[in-house]
Amino acid sequence: MESAELIALLHEVRDRVRARNPETAASGVEIALPDLMPLAHARDAAFGKVAAIGTVNPRPGGVINSLVQAWKGLMKPIAMAGLAFTAVVGFMHWMVAGPNEVQPEDERNGRDVLDAPRQ
């Protein structure tokens, strides 16, 4: 929704409320309706900040920045391939060797550590 549309909608709502309630509950005392324009301006400012996300690069350009960006561009797919490979190999290992099973001796040692008084 554009700002002009929102402003027109706010004016329309304000006029409808004023038409429905010509007198307020305060026995004929005129109470002004709140001005909603600061709300519209705050909304526009928030949308502007959201729109700027990802478009502003405060880092200065140059050779070092270009090298860092190139390195990141190269390493991201390699890192993702490494993660995928690790997940596949881990799953295959689990399929072949089965899940890890805790030995009774390790279970007893763990319980002893948990039950020991803290120092």
ZAMARGU-4260 file (C-alpha; in steps of 0.2 Angstrom, whole numbers, plus 5000, padded with zeros to 4 digits):
<rodrens>
0) 5000/5000/5000 | 5007/5017/4995 | 5008/5032/5007 | 4995/5042/4997 | 4983/5027/4998
5) 4986/5025/5016 | 4984/5044/5020 | 4967/5044/5010 | 4962/5028/5019 | 4966/5037/5036
10) 4956/5052/5031 | 4941/5042/5026 | 4941/5032/5042 | 4943/5048/5052 | 4928/5056/5043
15) 4917/5040/5046 | 4921/5041/5064 | 4917/5059/5065 | 4901/5056/5056 | 4895/5042/5068
20) 4900/5052/5083 | 4896/5070/5081 | 4895/5072/5100 | 4907/5064/5112 | 4902/5055/5127
25) 4908/5070/5137 | 4891/5079/5136 | 4894/5089/5121 | 4912/5093/5125 | 4922/5093/5109
30) 4937/5081/5110 | 4948/5081/5095 | 4952/5064/5087 | 4971/5060/5087 | 4982/5064/5073
35) 4988/5048/5065 | 5000/5056/5053 | 5015/5053/5064 | 5010/5035/5064 | 5010/5035/5045
40) 5027/5044/5045 | 5035/5031/5057 | 5028/5017/5045 | 5036/5025/5030 | 5053/5027/5039
45) 5052/5009/5045 | 5048/5003/5027 | 5063/5014/5021 | 5075/5005/5033 | 5068/4988/5028
50) 5071/4992/5009 | 5089/4997/5013 | 5093/4981/5020 | 5106/4972/5009 | 5108/4988/4998
55) 5120/4998/5009 | 5138/4992/5010 | 5148/5003/5022 | 5164/4994/5019 | 5176/5004/5008
60) 5180/4997/4991 | 5197/4993/4985 | 5209/4978/4982 | 5208/4970/4999 | 5189/4971/5000
65) 5189/4963/4982 | 5200/4949/4988 | 5190/4946/5003 | 5174/4946/4993 | 5181/4934/4980
70) 5188/4922/4994 | 5170/4922/5002 | 5162/4919/4985 | 5174/4904/4982 | 5173/4897/5000
75) 5154/4897/5002 | 5150/4883/4989 | 5165/4873/4995 | 5159/4874/5013 | 5142/4869/5008
80) 5148/4854/4999 | 5159/4849/5014 | 5143/4850/5025 | 5133/4840/5013 | 5147/4827/5011
85) 5149/4826/5030 | 5130/4823/5032 | 5129/4810/5019 | 5145/4801/5026 | 5138/4802/5043
90) 5121/4794/5038 | 5129/4781/5028 | 5140/4776/5043 | 5125/4775/5054 | 5116/4764/5041
95) 5131/4752/5041 | 5138/4753/5059 | 5121/4757/5068 | 5119/4770/5081 | 5131/4772/5096
100) 5127/4761/5111 | 5132/4766/5128 | 5142/4752/5137 | 5135/4748/5154 | 5152/4753/5162
105) 5151/4770/5154 | 5133/4772/5160 | 5138/4767/5178 | 5153/4780/5177 | 5141/4793/5171
110) 5129/4790/5185 | 5143/4790/5198 | 5148/4807/5192 | 5131/4814/5192 | 5127/4807/5209
115) 5144/4813/5217 | 5143/4828/5229 | 5148/4844/5221 | 5163/4853/5228
</rodrens>
